[in-house]
Amino acid sequence: MRPRPLVTWLGSVTLALTLGALAGGCGDGSIGVESGALACSDGVDNDGNGMIDCESPSCAGERVCGCGNGRKDGVEACDDGNADNGDGCTTACAVAACGDGYVQLGVEACDDNNRDDADGCRNDCTFARCGDGVVAAGVEGCDDGNTDDTDACRTDCVPASCGDGAVEEAEACDDGNADDTDACRSNCLAARCGDGVVQAGVEACDDGNGVDSDGCRNDCTVGRCGDGVVRKGFENCDDGNADDADDCRNDCTFARCGDGVVRAGEPCDDGNTDDTDGCRNNCELAACGDGVIQVGVEECDDGNDTGTDACTPMCTQAVCGDGYVAKKLELCDDGNTDDDDGCSPTCQPTLVNASFEREDYSGWVLRESSAHPGYGVWGIGTSDDAILPEQPIYDHHDQVSVPAYCLAAPLQVTAADGVSYAYNIQGGPEEHRMSQDIALPPEVTTLGWSMSYHNHWGAFDPSLQYLAVQLRDPSSDEVIATLYKTDNGDPTQVPMTAFEADIHTFAGTTVRIDVEMQVQLDCFDGEFDAFALR
């Protein structure tokens, strides 16, 4: 409304006041001047017509009353008479306030007339922003109102999460990448041995278990032979040392005989299965008697030290002359080729000194029935030497020299074998015997010998004056066979003659070959040589 001139306005006021007083006025008839202007009414229904006074028809033409008239009427909190909602008083005559929907310039940044604190305009009429402590819906994921980037809400109002590059309280690390093999895992846990992820450049392996005996050790190194831990399915043992001679080999297999390594308790170990070389398959040094023939060294090896089988204790094949009597092969074996020592060069038993070429009675046993040295002489003669009457001769039984009393003439005898022979010259009543025990070969059939004799009595007596060759039992000395014996009517003098007797029934047994001269009546001499088994 255009302002009126002051005179006119004052006149009008006077008139209005006068008219109002006369007519009862618009409303309740009260006319007043407020702030130099005529007021139609006080803005209430004073006259009871159902309308506030300034709306009453009688007030038509009057200056508008109520909000916007520039004065504070009735219930108005303010009335600045303008249509600017951005100053301190709104067009609704209310004091401008945050939340009224009007932005008060210089006071409010925004005013969206709602109580939603999570939209773009806060309830305190400031623009929503990250860090204001209020989560802006659809814009922010969180807003804790602080600048701590390590709590649950980041300073950019994004909820903290593993992989965002910021280490929060619940995280051990956060490197902001998805590389699970660096120092910080993708689950924001610090990489460590045993987490199941191989940390590049740091770990050789990581199987994430606590088993130290599989392919990956608990220290995240690859299991290997020599690390001191037995890998199941791969190693038999692992003692963690480089000693290849103990119970666990350097290839993590149990030490065993045949592995080629000599360890404590093994004399040898050549690592092969050849049981005939210098080292046996049981890692014992090959030796004669171990039961295995060492090639190039032994002819045989029967595992015993018995010298009577086909293999000698020296691991050579039993042969005649090796000194061992091989049963079923030999009857004797004295280890030499001497045919005069009781064992022939063919390993058959023979009489020792059978031809008396040793010039003594070795191998023979001499017996005399009396203790009188002069009654008989067991001597050794030779083909070249004659024995003279009463010549002192050496008695091999009594070991003294005794004169040959019974010789009436020189005794000249030619040996049947070699140059020596045995003789007995009897000088008194006495029994003389010469014997030798022998194991007869199984195949023996005959005993041969040569002898001569001269019975000076002039006749033989079967009990008092005789010469006999017999077999006796060595254990009892009883006569078991008489091979030859002089008898009445036999010649009293016989030159050196070969004799033999059948002894096959005694083959394979041990007998005593015995020569007996019974001289009880008068002088009697006998000469003996060349005893032999055939």
C-alpha positions, 0 to 999 in steps of 0.5 A: 500500500502506498503511504498516504500524506501525513495530513490526510493520514492524520485526518483519516485517523481522526475521522475514523476514530470519530466514526468508530466512536459513533457507529461502534466501529469495526469489530469492537469499536476500539480505535487506536493508533499503533505505531502511528497507523490506524488500526482496524482492530486488534486482530481478534473476533471482538464483536463475535461475528465469527471473523477476526476484526480485520476481516470484518466487512466493516473494516473493508478499506481499512489498512490490512491488519495481521501478519505483514502489516509491519507490526506485531499483532496478537499471536504474532511473534514478529512482523517485519512487513516484508516477504523475505523469509530469509531474515529474522522474521518469516512471512508467517510472522514467526521468528525465523528458526532452524527447521522452519523451511527457510534459510536464514541468511547469514545464520543457516546454511540450509533448512529443509523443514524436516527432522531428518538428520541423515539427509543433506541438511542437518537438524541444526541447519548445517549442511551434512558433511563427513565427520559431523557425527551423523551418517548421511543416508545414501552418502556416507557409510558411517560418521563417527565425528572424529578424525581417528582413521584407525577406528571402525569408521574412516575419516572419509566416512567409509566403514573401516574394512580389511584392505582399505589401507588403514590399520584399524584396532582389530587389524594387525596390518592393512596394506590396501592390496589383495596380495596374500603373499606379502607381509600383510595378508588379505585378511589383515593379519600379519603374515607368519609361518603356519598361516597356510600362505607362502610369504614370497621371498621369506618362506619356502612353504607354508602348509598351515598345519602343525605337522612337522613330519610332512613335506613342509616343516613347522618353520616353513622350510621344505622338509629334507633328508638331514633336517632331523625330522622324519618325513612320513612316507618319504624317510625311514629315519632322519638323525640330522647329521652327516655321519653315514656310518650310524644307524641312519644313513645320509639318504635317510634310510635305515642302515642295513647290511648291504647298503655299502657303508661299513657301520659300527658292528659290521666288519665289512659292507660291499653293497652287493649280493655276491656272497662269494667275494671277500665280504659276505651278504651278512657283512661278515668277512669271508673266512674258511669255515663260514659255509660259503665258497669264496671264489678264487680263494677256497676250493670248498667250504662246508661250514665246519672244521671237521677234517674227516669229510670231503672239505678240509678245515683249510677249505680245500678239497680232501685229497690223499696227502692233505693230512686229514682222513676223509671218511669214505675216501681215505683210511689214513692220511699222514700228509706225506708220501712216506710209504713206511709210516703206517699210511701209504701214499694212497692213504691206505693203512700200512704197517709202520717200518714194515721192512725195518729200513729205519734200522730200528723197531719204531712202529713195533712193540717188543715183548719178552717173558723174562727180565734176563737180557741175555736170553734173547736179542731183538736186533736189526741186521743188514744184507751186507753184514754177517752176525758172528757167534758171540758177537756183541749185538744191540738188543732193542728191547733191553737196550743193551748189547748182548753176545750172540751166544746161540750162534754156532756159525756166522748168520748171513741173511739177505733182506727181502726188501731194502737192506735191513731186516729184523731178527731175534736170536734166542739164548735162553728159555723165553717167549719173544713177541713183536707186534703192531696194531693196524686198522685194516682197509676195507678192501684188504685181503692178504697179509704178506711177509718174508722170514727165515728161521733156524731151530737149533733144538732140531724139532718143533713143539707146539707148546714149547718151541715154535714160531707163529704169526697171528692176529690178536684183538688189540683190546684183550691181546687174545689170539683171533687168528693164527696165520702161520705156526710151526709144528712137529715135523716142519723143517727146522731151518728155512731161508728168507722166504715170502709168506702170505695169509688170507685176512679178508674176514678182518677187513675194515677192523683194527687188529694186532699183527703179532710175531711170536717165538716160543723158545723153551728148549734150545737156541732158536733164531728168526729173521723177518722182513717186508710185512705188507697188506694187499 
